[in-house]
């Protein structure tokens, strides 16, 4: 059973964006593992409090991500390094 864990800064994604992310990630897993596993694909979105997420020693907030999304931040700035991290884990069947 695949588990996809997505961490984002709190307030960055709307409910509609979270739903789209869940659907897209589920479909991506099924493209590899097959439709029969749909019932077993878990997607968890964890929201991290703004300021509790840092890149290069610099805390980030939802406002920082918004600045990057609007294109107001310089490319290569710490906030541009990534506002979300996703990991996919397939628990062992032991």
ZADO-1210 file (C-alpha; in nm, 4 decimals, padded with zeros to 6 digits):
<atoms>
<atom x="00.0000" y="00.0000" z="00.0000" code="UNK" pos="1"/>
<atom x="00.1721" y="00.3169" z="-00.1170" code="UNK" pos="2"/>
<atom x="00.1777" y="00.6165" z="00.1156" code="UNK" pos="3"/>
<atom x="00.2447" y="00.9583" z="-00.0350" code="UNK" pos="4"/>
<atom x="00.3262" y="01.2197" z="00.2285" code="UNK" pos="5"/>
<atom x="00.3223" y="01.5864" z="00.1249" code="UNK" pos="6"/>
<atom x="00.4368" y="01.8605" z="00.3591" code="UNK" pos="7"/>
<atom x="00.3418" y="02.2203" z="00.2904" code="UNK" pos="8"/>
<atom x="00.3473" y="02.5420" z="00.4851" code="UNK" pos="9"/>
<atom x="00.0123" y="02.6043" z="00.6505" code="UNK" pos="10"/>
<atom x="-00.2134" y="02.8275" z="00.4442" code="UNK" pos="11"/>
<atom x="-00.0308" y="02.7800" z="00.1135" code="UNK" pos="12"/>
<atom x="-00.2843" y="02.5454" z="-00.0477" code="UNK" pos="13"/>
<atom x="-00.6588" y="02.5975" z="-00.0710" code="UNK" pos="14"/>
<atom x="-00.8996" y="02.3088" z="-00.0156" code="UNK" pos="15"/>
<atom x="-00.9441" y="02.2823" z="-00.3934" code="UNK" pos="16"/>
<atom x="-00.5668" y="02.2690" z="-00.4477" code="UNK" pos="17"/>
<atom x="-00.5312" y="01.9962" z="-00.1842" code="UNK" pos="18"/>
<atom x="-00.8042" y="01.7923" z="-00.3535" code="UNK" pos="19"/>
<atom x="-00.6339" y="01.8349" z="-00.6924" code="UNK" pos="20"/>
<atom x="-00.3006" y="01.7321" z="-00.5425" code="UNK" pos="21"/>
<atom x="-00.4547" y="01.4227" z="-00.3828" code="UNK" pos="22"/>
<atom x="-00.6207" y="01.3231" z="-00.7104" code="UNK" pos="23"/>
<atom x="-00.3078" y="01.3857" z="-00.9176" code="UNK" pos="24"/>
<atom x="-00.0767" y="01.1975" z="-00.6821" code="UNK" pos="25"/>
<atom x="-00.3165" y="00.9041" z="-00.6576" code="UNK" pos="26"/>
<atom x="-00.3392" y="00.8872" z="-01.0364" code="UNK" pos="27"/>
<atom x="00.0415" y="00.9028" z="-01.0654" code="UNK" pos="28"/>
<atom x="00.0813" y="00.6061" z="-00.8298" code="UNK" pos="29"/>
<atom x="-00.1852" y="00.4104" z="-01.0159" code="UNK" pos="30"/>
<atom x="-00.0134" y="00.4765" z="-01.3488" code="UNK" pos="31"/>
<atom x="00.2779" y="00.2768" z="-01.2129" code="UNK" pos="32"/>
<atom x="00.1110" y="00.0212" z="-00.9870" code="UNK" pos="33"/>
<atom x="-00.2233" y="-00.0352" z="-01.1593" code="UNK" pos="34"/>
<atom x="-00.5840" y="00.0720" z="-01.1055" code="UNK" pos="35"/>
<atom x="-00.6624" y="-00.2240" z="-00.8806" code="UNK" pos="36"/>
<atom x="-00.4641" y="-00.0597" z="-00.6002" code="UNK" pos="37"/>
<atom x="-00.6765" y="00.2596" z="-00.5885" code="UNK" pos="38"/>
<atom x="-00.8331" y="00.1522" z="-00.2579" code="UNK" pos="39"/>
<atom x="-00.4855" y="00.1148" z="-00.1063" code="UNK" pos="40"/>
<atom x="-00.3214" y="00.4433" z="-00.2103" code="UNK" pos="41"/>
<atom x="-00.2886" y="00.6805" z="00.0841" code="UNK" pos="42"/>
<atom x="-00.2152" y="01.0498" z="00.0375" code="UNK" pos="43"/>
<atom x="-00.1497" y="01.2602" z="00.3482" code="UNK" pos="44"/>
<atom x="-00.1058" y="01.6356" z="00.3351" code="UNK" pos="45"/>
<atom x="00.0649" y="01.7718" z="00.6435" code="UNK" pos="46"/>
<atom x="00.0653" y="02.1444" z="00.7052" code="UNK" pos="47"/>
<atom x="00.3649" y="02.2879" z="00.8885" code="UNK" pos="48"/>
<atom x="00.3190" y="02.6101" z="01.0821" code="UNK" pos="49"/>
<atom x="00.4718" y="02.9109" z="00.9053" code="UNK" pos="50"/>
<atom x="00.8158" y="02.9868" z="01.0454" code="UNK" pos="51"/>
<atom x="00.8662" y="02.6223" z="01.1500" code="UNK" pos="52"/>
<atom x="00.9940" y="02.5402" z="00.7996" code="UNK" pos="53"/>
<atom x="01.3351" y="02.6676" z="00.7001" code="UNK" pos="54"/>
<atom x="01.5609" y="02.6434" z="00.3975" code="UNK" pos="55"/>
<atom x="01.9251" y="02.7376" z="00.4304" code="UNK" pos="56"/>
<atom x="01.8643" y="02.8481" z="00.7881" code="UNK" pos="57"/>
<atom x="01.5922" y="03.0953" z="00.6835" code="UNK" pos="58"/>
<atom x="01.2391" y="03.0350" z="00.8169" code="UNK" pos="59"/>
<atom x="00.9614" y="03.0461" z="00.5556" code="UNK" pos="60"/>
<atom x="00.5999" y="03.1514" z="00.5867" code="UNK" pos="61"/>
<atom x="00.2967" y="03.1305" z="00.3598" code="UNK" pos="62"/>
<atom x="00.3639" y="03.4948" z="00.2664" code="UNK" pos="63"/>
<atom x="00.7140" y="03.3985" z="00.1478" code="UNK" pos="64"/>
<atom x="00.5697" y="03.1240" z="-00.0725" code="UNK" pos="65"/>
<atom x="00.3104" y="03.3677" z="-00.2086" code="UNK" pos="66"/>
<atom x="00.5904" y="03.6090" z="-00.3005" code="UNK" pos="67"/>
<atom x="00.7684" y="03.3366" z="-00.4969" code="UNK" pos="68"/>
<atom x="00.4425" y="03.2249" z="-00.6618" code="UNK" pos="69"/>
<atom x="00.3778" y="03.5823" z="-00.7820" code="UNK" pos="70"/>
<atom x="00.7277" y="03.5927" z="-00.9282" code="UNK" pos="71"/>
<atom x="00.8371" y="03.8692" z="-00.6924" code="UNK" pos="72"/>
<atom x="01.1316" y="03.6772" z="-00.5487" code="UNK" pos="73"/>
<atom x="01.4629" y="03.6419" z="-00.7273" code="UNK" pos="74"/>
<atom x="01.5271" y="03.2983" z="-00.8757" code="UNK" pos="75"/>
<atom x="01.7572" y="03.1001" z="-00.6507" code="UNK" pos="76"/>
<atom x="01.6435" y="03.2788" z="-00.3347" code="UNK" pos="77"/>
<atom x="01.6023" y="03.0406" z="-00.0391" code="UNK" pos="78"/>
<atom x="01.2225" y="03.0424" z="-00.0732" code="UNK" pos="79"/>
<atom x="01.2538" y="02.9393" z="-00.4381" code="UNK" pos="80"/>
<atom x="01.4374" y="02.6241" z="-00.3341" code="UNK" pos="81"/>
<atom x="01.1023" y="02.4623" z="-00.2569" code="UNK" pos="82"/>
<atom x="00.7917" y="02.5206" z="-00.0552" code="UNK" pos="83"/>
<atom x="00.6723" y="02.1618" z="-00.0480" code="UNK" pos="84"/>
<atom x="00.8464" y="01.8297" z="-00.0137" code="UNK" pos="85"/>
<atom x="00.6856" y="01.5037" z="-00.1112" code="UNK" pos="86"/>
<atom x="00.8039" y="01.1561" z="-00.0283" code="UNK" pos="87"/>
<atom x="00.6577" y="00.8305" z="-00.1437" code="UNK" pos="88"/>
<atom x="00.6936" y="00.5293" z="00.0794" code="UNK" pos="89"/>
<atom x="00.5882" y="00.1766" z="00.0116" code="UNK" pos="90"/>
<atom x="00.5670" y="00.0051" z="00.3518" code="UNK" pos="91"/>
<atom x="00.7213" y="-00.3384" z="00.3556" code="UNK" pos="92"/>
<atom x="00.4875" y="-00.6325" z="00.3322" code="UNK" pos="93"/>
<atom x="00.6734" y="-00.8262" z="00.5995" code="UNK" pos="94"/>
</atoms>
